Every structure is written in C-alpha cells, then in structure tokens.
C-alpha cells in the first residue's frame, strides 16, 4: 500500500492523477492552507471517483502526520509559498519514509525571469531560488539523489495569440 502526500494540492487534479496510479490499495492525502481550495479539491475528487482521497488544512511547516508515514511526496508549484522553506523541508523529510521519493515541480525560479514579479503582483512572499539553489536545498536536507530538469512549454505566450488561439491553448484534451 503506497501513501502519497500532495503538498499544496491546488484544485486537486494532481491528487486525482496520483490516486489513479496508486490504485485501490493506495492512499492520497492533500494538504493546503486554503479551505476554499480544499473544498474545490474535494469536489474534483468526487467527480473523478477518487473517493478515498483525503484533504486536510495544514501548513508546510507543521504537518499533522507521524514520522515516516509517506512513501512519496508530490508538490506542484507550491513549495515556494512556504513561510520558512527550511522548516518546511525538515517537516517533509520527517514524514517521508527512508528511501522515499519527493517530486517538486516549480515554475518560480531565478532563471525564469517571467516570474520575478509574482510576489509583488500577488502580494504574497515567495522563496525565489535558482535551479542550483533548489538542488542544494534538497541536498542540505538529506536527499542524496537530486535531479533537476526543465519541462518547457514551447507554445507562444498567450498575449501573442488571437482570442481563438488563446482559447485553443487553454483547452485540455486527452488523445
């Protein structure tokens, strides 16, 4: 039985995707500080049939779980919102089983100059690290196999597209 923690789960799409992969015996728990986002995730999970998913209100720096209780941790575009990234990493490492894995996806990093204005625009403090800085952060917290790679979206920036092209770019399809 695999246990997966989805950190900062947004609208819950990742937790539903993960639930499909861990199967009926697995367990997916999503955390977020925002109760409205948690409710959105619960609704999405119910519509998807991921009825075993659990969503809890919790901060990255104070996880309500016992030590070594998750096989995998996933975080999509959320870890940089931690109030204290080092405390958050300590907590994530605390709840991860020895030999467990953690996948962190981030679009907020120094080399991505398009994102530098986000904290001021959103009026939310965010941890801006370089790609190498993220790797170092994980190594400082005991991860010995840290791999970084960029998953680039080669589509044009929406402002360069017509309205119809923007709508097409935002349409989600499976083929």
C-alpha positions in Angstrom: 0.0 0.0 0.0 1.5 3.3 -1.1 0.8 6.5 0.8 1.3 9.8 -1.1 1.3 13.3 0.3 0.2 16.0 -2.2 1.6 19.3 -0.7 -0.3 22.5 -1.7 -2.6 20.5 -3.9 -4.4 23.4 -5.7 -7.7 22.3 -7.2 -6.9 18.6 -6.6 -6.1 17.5 -10.2 -2.7 16.0 -9.1 -4.2 14.1 -6.3 -6.7 12.5 -8.7 -4.0 11.7 -11.1 -1.9 10.1 -8.3 -4.9 8.2 -7.0 -5.2 6.5 -10.4 -1.6 5.4 -10.1 -1.6 4.1 -6.6 -4.7 2.0 -7.1 -7.4 0.9 -4.7 -4.9 -0.1 -2.1 -3.1 3.2 -2.1 -3.8 6.4 -0.2 -3.5 10.0 -1.3 -3.7 12.9 1.2 -3.6 16.5 0.0 -2.8 19.5 2.2 -3.3 23.2 1.8 -3.8 26.3 3.9 -6.8 27.5 1.9 -10.1 25.9 2.9 -11.8 27.1 -0.4 -9.1 25.3 -2.4 -9.6 22.2 -0.3 -13.3 22.2 -1.0 -12.6 22.6 -4.7 -10.3 19.6 -4.5 -12.9 17.5 -2.6 -15.4 18.4 -5.4 -13.0 17.4 -8.1 -12.1 14.2 -6.4 -15.8 13.2 -6.0 -16.4 14.0 -9.7 -13.3 11.9 -10.7 -14.3 9.0 -8.5 -11.2 9.4 -6.2 -13.4 9.0 -3.1 -10.5 7.7 -1.0 -8.5 10.9 -1.3 -8.3 13.0 1.9 -7.8 16.7 2.0 -6.6 18.5 5.2 -5.9 22.1 6.1 -2.3 22.2 7.2 0.8 24.3 6.7 4.0 23.0 5.2 5.9 23.9 8.4 3.6 21.9 10.7 2.4 18.6 9.1 -0.2 16.7 11.2 1.3 13.3 10.4 3.6 10.8 12.2 7.2 10.4 11.2 7.9 8.2 8.2 4.3 7.9 7.2 4.5 8.6 3.4 6.2 6.7 0.6 6.1 9.6 -1.8 5.6 13.4 -1.6 4.4 15.5 -4.6 4.3 19.3 -4.8 3.2 21.2 -7.9 4.0 24.9 -7.9 3.5 25.3 -4.2 6.6 24.7 -2.0 7.9 28.2 -2.8 5.0 29.6 -0.7 6.3 28.1 2.5 6.8 30.7 5.2 10.2 29.1 6.1 11.4 26.8 3.4 14.0 25.1 5.7 11.3 24.3 8.3 9.0 23.0 5.6 11.8 20.8 4.2 12.5 19.4 7.7 8.8 18.5 8.0 8.6 16.9 4.6 11.7 14.9 5.4 10.3 13.9 8.8 7.1 12.4 7.2 8.9 10.7 4.3 9.9 7.0 4.8 13.6 6.2 4.4 14.2 5.7 0.7 11.0 7.5 -0.2 10.8 10.0 -3.0 9.8 13.6 -3.4 8.9 15.3 -6.6 8.7 19.1 -6.6 7.6 21.0 -9.7 8.3 24.7 -9.7 7.9 27.5 -12.3 9.2 30.1 -9.8 13.0 30.1 -10.0 15.6 32.7 -10.8 16.3 31.6 -14.3 12.6 32.1 -15.2 12.7 35.9 -15.5 8.9 35.9 -16.3 8.1 35.0 -12.7 10.1 37.6 -10.8 7.2 40.0 -10.5 4.8 37.4 -9.0 5.4 38.1 -5.3 4.6 41.8 -5.7 1.7 41.2 -8.1 0.1 38.6 -5.8 1.2 40.3 -2.6 2.4 37.0 -1.2 6.0 36.3 0.0 7.6 33.6 -2.1 11.0 31.8 -1.9 12.9 32.6 -5.2 15.8 30.2 -5.7 17.9 29.3 -8.7 17.7 25.9 -10.2 21.0 25.1 -8.5 19.6 26.6 -5.3 16.7 24.1 -5.3 19.1 21.2 -5.8 21.3 22.4 -2.9 18.2 22.8 -0.7 17.3 19.2 -1.2 20.9 18.0 -0.7 21.1 20.1 2.6 18.1 18.2 3.9 19.5 14.8 3.2 18.4 13.8 -0.3 21.3 12.1 -2.0 19.8 11.6 -5.5 18.6 15.0 -6.6 17.8 15.5 -10.3 16.6 18.7 -11.9 15.3 19.2 -15.4 13.2 21.7 -17.2 9.9 20.8 -18.8 9.5 23.6 -21.3 6.2 24.7 -22.8 7.0 25.7 -26.3 3.6 27.3 -27.0 3.6 31.0 -27.7 2.8 33.4 -24.8 -0.9 33.9 -24.7 -0.7 37.7 -25.3 0.9 36.9 -28.7 -2.1 34.9 -29.8 -5.5 35.8 -31.1 -8.5 35.2 -28.8 -9.4 32.0 -30.6 -5.8 30.7 -30.3 -5.8 31.6 -26.6 -9.0 29.5 -26.1 -7.5 26.6 -28.0 -4.3 26.8 -25.9 -6.4 26.6 -22.7 -8.5 23.6 -23.8 -7.5 20.4 -22.0 -7.7 17.3 -24.1 -6.6 13.7 -23.8 -5.7 12.0 -27.0 
